[in-house]
Amino acid sequence: MHHTSLCSLVVCSTGLTPETIRYLAAGLETNSSLTQLDLSENEEVSDAGMAQLVRALVHHCALTTLNLGHTGCGRLASHQLCRLF
């Protein structure tokens, strides 16, 4: 199996849906090198979607930058994100 190190991922303005967020979360579960993630301008990134991403990243995460500008994330997502830091 070939492993690659993904350090930065920009998926802004891509029309992420709950289904694609689920796939993104599954792909990030084994990534321990991601330091930058940009999900901005995706209105469908909601509290529920963020919860999926947090569950995927919480044990393998080195995030230093996360852009959620102009997404559907609210207060619940903020609480979920606290688990990462």
N, C-alpha and C positions, 0 to 999 in steps of 0.2 A: 504494500500500500504506500502511495506517495503522499507525504504531508507537506503542506505549504503554510507559510506564516503570513497571515493577513493582519496588517497593522492599522490600516485606515480603510474605512468603507463609507462611501458617499452614495446614498440612495435618495437624495432630496428630489422633490417634485416628480416622483415616479409613479404616483397613483397606487401606493401600497394598499392592499385590501387586508381584511382579517385573515384570509387564507394565505396570502403571500407573507404576511408577518409570521404566521405559524411556520412556514418553510424557512424563513430567515432565522427564526429562533432555533429551529432544529439544526441548521447549519452552523450556528454560532456556539452551540453547546460544547463543542470540542476545541474551540479556539481560545488559546491562552495568551495570544500576542496582540489582540485588538486593542489599540489605544485611542482610536478616534472613530466615532460613529455619528453620521449625519443623517437624520431621518426627517429633516425639516420640510415644510411645504407638503406634507402628506396628511390630509385631514382625517383619513381613516385610521391613523395611528392613535388609538384611544387608550383609555386606562386599561382595558382588557388586553389589548395588544401589547402594551408596555409590560403588563404583568407576565406575559409569555416570554418576552425578551429578558426581563430581569431573572426569571427562573432559569433561563438558558445561560445567562452570563454570571450569575452570582458566585459560582465556585471556580470559574475559569477566567475571570475578567481582570484586565489591566487597564481598563478605560480611564483616560484622563480628560477626554473631551467628548461630550454628548450634546448634539444640537437637536432640540425638539421644537424649534420655533415654528409657529403656525401649524401645529398638529392638533389633534383632538384630545390631547392629554390634559388632565385636570389635577385636582388635589390628590386623588387616589394614586395617580402615577407618580407624583412627587414622593409620597410615602413609600411606594414600591422601590423607587430609585435609591432611597436611603440605605437599602440593603446592600447596594453595591459599594458603598464607601464607608 
